[in-house]
């Protein structure tokens, strides 16, 4: 085998390893906490149910809000009760409260 083929093979192996590490990290983050998502606790605090939010913003928007909450960098802070001022789901919560 020539050195170029080996380098290309090593590069593809590194790309595959990086993708696998990212996938494993995402699953670990998604399943690391047994607590309810802060999104649903905030909805409850505002007197909302998931069904009402779904009626107000639609299933797609509610699913996107859930995903954003799951992978949000501020999630540990929200779980401790200190919600960030720039919550990415504030718009969904606001629209659900109004409807």
Helices and strands as residue ranges (DSSP letters): H 3-31, H 38-45, H 50-57, H 59-71, H 75-79, H 90-98
